[in-house]
Structures are given as C-alpha cells and as structure tokens.
Amino acid sequence: MDCKALAAAFPQITYLPSTTQYENSTSSYFAAFENELHPACVLIPRTAQEIANIIKFLQQAPGSLPIAIRGGGHTPWAGSANINAGVTIDMRQLNGVNIDRNNIVAIAAGEAWSNVYTSLERKGLAVVGGRVSKVGVVGLAIGGKFRIELLCALI
C-alpha cells in the first residue's frame, strides 16, 4: 500500500507533498523537529465515517506504511503526531464539543482544550485537561500512544 492507492481511494482528503494542505499540516507542529518530518502523504478526514473508511482500507490493503495520528500536534516525539515516509492522519478537521441533557460530553478527535473549556463553562461544567489551552485533546488524553490498532478497535 502506498499513498497513490490512498489518493485513489480518498481523493478529497489525501494530500501529497507540494500541496498547500500537506504543507499546512506538516509545518504547524508545536515541536520544531515534528515540522522537519516528511510523511509520504497526509490524510485530513472531515467525518468519523471517513476515519472508519480509512481504517478499513488500511486493514485490507497489502503492505503497510507507518502511520501517525495528529490531534493538536503537540506530542513531542517523532512517529507519534507526524512520521517520515509514512501516513499522517491529521484529525484537526474533526472538531466539536457536544453536551447532552445529562451533561455527558462528547469531544471530537481534533478538538483543542480551549474549545472544550469554553463549551463546558457555558454549562457551568469543568474538566481536568491540558493547562495549555491550544493542546489537542486526543494526544493529551491518550498520551500520544494512539495506534492504528486502537482505531480499529473503535470501529
């Protein structure tokens, strides 16, 4: 499996080097060395269904590329939020904080703590999260150890 196969399967969300979306994704990390990594391609899904389709595709594709999952882009070690010569899945388009009538909160995978805090404050609620509000929820919540196997278990 390579990025050409991903681009054929997901043309609206797969970005190759030299595209604006690829550059925006790979040059906007908190840690400078993450900005120096060059994935073979970046996928920027917009919905949970696109994530599910990507994971199913990756499970069925022959061969594999290493995969990194980007939440807010603050995880400070290579191979976690960005990866050389692999696939980076940038979750930042998946955002939103939903609070139901029982005050159960659903936080989208690409959300930052600042939006979570603001949404909860409006309802008189709070949560223990990142002390730097620009940090992504996913990386902090799972310690940057988000692996493709976990994604598969969720689908």
Steps between C-alpha positions, in 0.01 A plus 500: 500500500627843415370855489395466137253231607376723783466795261298284260274375780468835681573774244323779693698450822844368395775756451842438352816708548493840328127552563391785725311268734803273541724799576248648745474171686868411511634845588271590791616279786583619850837320505739623231633153416148380418494772232812343348337161442370426151219248472435345159150647524258665739136402533266764641166334573195713573263241646504192719378301200807605301719381789318166500545468124872583525556240772309232311700581187831483689403166657425346162784652298801279429818628663499793733651837565568623852216718626494800732184659639501876548262655749615849593860437396664541841626146561875551527649181352548389143262237369212603719339809346702496178717243326767480234408311180168384643142619527400780734128514577424857605189500719465877541197528270308275737394751760212579727391463859152359557334500842177305535219572746662268756826698476678216322766656283619373161821659376608462138846358423644822360384729778725722710457546874415870462178415316416230754546740792292772334216260419495350849517839671178607325326209674667552837714189449874436517752228421861429585691537174796675351633807671599647163171558324633452145598138573289239323271279702594171330874514560470608860220257583680195365859608548594500134481122483208498260561208267318367202400194705306726739325665211404159364361396836278807504340428162 
